[in-house]
Amino acid sequence: MDIYQDPMLNVRDAARYLVIPPTTLHAWRRDEAIHSVTPGGRGWPTLPFAAVVEAFVLRQLREAGFTRRRIAEAAAGIRREFDDDYALARPGIGFEDHVEIFFRVDADIYRAKDRQQIITETVRTFRECIQWSGNDPQRLKLARFGNVYLDPRFGWGRPIAEPSRVAAQTIMDMWYAGESVERIAYEYDMPTDAVNDLVRAWGQASEAYIEAA
């Protein structure tokens, strides 16, 4: 899969996995704050894996207090700074001096929180959740669901639970069908706590998604 050109997720699914309002992700796509490709049909995927990583980065800025306009400006600014259309998805974004470029855009967020603390928290999240192979993003940890990843090499781009690499939706389907956590854990050789964490977080994220939609 070409992580820059091959569509992996539609906006609705990406918003659910990233736990952000779908209207926000639609706006980022429309404003070209993230990349997208032409869909093959209505509801078809439009976001390559690199675009999902870009959206994750922008979500962190949103949580830091950036407005929609400031996020669009930050996305454009970081690309100009490094002369790279995909600068948002590069490993350089994990270094404090590079991340600070974002925070020069909107000084208002410093009123609510210490500037250095914002940068430190954002950098830590990038480093913990994005894994790169060379200069390319390789997989993205969906930390809110536990040990769950988006990895274009596995699961057709759907979230997978480590270490079994079973699709997270498969686990949830079994849970909704009435299987016990213990049975699911046994079936996929996973710790019971890991299954519990996924089931709980998936339910909470779904509720938050529905409220925001």
N, C-alpha and C positions, 0 to 999 in steps of 0.2 A: 504494500500500500504506500502510495506517495503521500506523505504527511502534509504536504503543502497544496496538493491539487485534487486528491481523491476525497470526495465527500464522505464523512464518517457518521455524523449525527445531524438530525434536524434541530431546529432551534428549541422546540418543545422539550425534547429529550435532554439536550445539553443543559437547558435551564434547570431541569429537574435534578440532574446529577451535580450541577454546581450550586444548587440551592439559591437561585436568584430568580426574580420575577421574569417570566418569558417576555413581557413587554420591554424590559430593560435590555435583554439580549437582542430582541428585534431592533431596538433603537441603535444599539452598538453596531449591528450589522448594516443597518440603513445608513448610519453616519460614517461607515467604513473605518470605525475604530478597531474592528476585527475583520479578518479576511473571510470571504465566502466564495462559493462557486455557484454557477447556474444549476438549479435543481432539474432532475430528469422528469419531474412531475409534481403535482400538488402534494405537499407534505413530505416530499422526498428529502434526503439529507442535503444540506448545503454547506456544512461546516467541516473542513478537513481537521485532522488532529491538531495541527499547529494553531488553527483558529480557536479551538477549545482551550488550548493553553493560554492564548492571548486573552480569552474571556476570563479565565481564572485569575490572571494578573490584574485585569481591570476590576474584577470583583473585589480583590484585596484593596484596591484604591477606593472603591465605593465604600467599603467597610471602614476605611480610614477617614472618610468624611468628604471625599471629592464629589462635586455635583456632576451631573451628566455632561454639561458643557466643559467643565474642567477635565473630565476624563478624556473626552475627545481631543482636547488640546494637548493633554499629556501624551496620548498615544501618538499623535502627529509629531510632537516635539522629540520624543525618544527615537523615532524613526529618522528624523532629520539629524539628530545628534550623532547617530552612528551610521548614517547613510545606508540603512538596511530596512527594507520593507517589513522584515520579520524580527526586528530588534526586540519586540516585546517577548518573544519566545526564546531568546538566546540565553546562554548561561551567564553572560555578563550582567544580566539583570539581577543576579544574586549578590552583587557586590555593593557595599554601602554607597560608594561615590557615584555609582551609576543610578541606583535607586533614588538618590537625592535629587536627580534631575526632575523626577515626578513632583517632588515636594516643593520645588521652586515655583511651581505653577500656581499654587493656591495657598497663600499664607494664612488664610482664615482658619484652616484646620488646626493651627498651632494654638488657637485660643482655648480649645477644648482639651488638648493633650500635649504633653511635652514632645517637641519635634524629634529629638533623638530617640525617644521611646517608640514613636510611630515608625521611624525608619528601621529600628532594630527588630520590631515585631514583624514588619513586612518582609524584611530580608530573611528572617528565620523561617517564615512560612514558605517563601519561594524555595529555599534550600531543602526544606523537609519534604515538600510535595512534588517538585518537578525533578525528574531525572533526565539527564542529557547523554547522548552518545556523540562525542565531539561537540559540534556546534548546534546539533539538532535535538529538539526535545524528543525523548524516547517514550516516557510514560508519565502519567500524572496521578498522584495519590489523591483519592477523594477522602481526605482524613475524617470528614464528618461521619463517614460510614465505617470507620475502623480501618482494617487492613485491606482496603478495596482500591483498585486501580483502573484507570483507563489506559489501555495499551493497544495500539493499532495492530500489534503482532498477534494478539490473542482475542478470542471472543467476538470477532467481527466488530471490534470497536466498542463493545458494550462493557460495562463495569465487571471486573472479575475479582473474586476474593482470593487472596493469597493465604496459604501456599498452594491450595488445591487447584487454583486457576479456574474454578467453576464460576459460571456467570452468576452475578449477584441476584439477578432476576429469577434464576432457577431456584435458588435458596428461598426467595420470597414466595415463589409459586408453591413450593412445598409447604411453607408455613401457612399460607392462605388456604391451602387444601386440608389443613388440619394436622399435618405432621408435627411431632414434638421437636423441640430444639435438640434434644438428645439424639433422636433418630436422624435428623439432618446432619448433626455433627459426626455421627458414626458413618453415615453414607459417604461423606466427602472428606473424612479424616481431618476434621477441623476441631479445634478446642471449643468446648461448649460456650465458653465466655465470648469467643469471637462471633459465633452465630447469634448469641443473645444481643451483642452490641450492634450487629448489622440489622437485625430485625427491629430493634428499638429505634436506631438512628434513621432507618429507611422510612419507618412510619412517621417519625417526627418531621423529616424532610418533606414527605408527601403532604402532610398537613400544612406546613409552611408554604409549599409551592401552591397548593390550592387557594390559600388565603391571599397570596400575592398575585395570582393569575387574574 
